[in-house]
């Protein structure tokens, strides 16, 4: 069971790194719905936790919100208002978005539950999260080297970018934010123990972030390192 769960998580690592390359467009009730392969494995892990230890998991989620009253109130208002909006509009796509949001939240709780019950090592999970950044970094360099002109994607409805690193996510802002998170995670990751390895991460991710030409990521990176410097 543990090996199967680890395989699922590693498959998720690969799929998340692929970004929009694992996107599928489906026709549903006269609408076009977007499905990602990683959604299937996210649901698989949620059902695995629910079916193996349903009462323990539900108690874990209940205790989380019971000890965080303000967060519980915010979550309740968000869920109720979203449901009212969805039911009022009767928009199938809005329902699907709501279900995806709920599945991602439950996925986060599932990972936290597995770590809390010592079924999953936190540093191992951290390494898997870091691996998403590593693979995305490689794909980003590959895209910039081989396809620097991605203006042809405008035909498919994406923004047209020229000589910008958009990676497998087709969005420089999102890609830059992912690289920044990966860099911060790598600098604090217990698997990256050698100082030389940590130092090597900085130019690699910094270069890719620069090549995204995402001003929002530049600002977020500056604020992040100012915060780290002030608290170090």
Helices and strands as residue ranges (DSSP letters): H 2-18, G 19-22, E 23-28, E 31-36, H 37-52, H 54-66, H 69-89, H 92-116, H 122-146, G 151-156, G 167-169, H 172-188, H 195-212, H 215-230
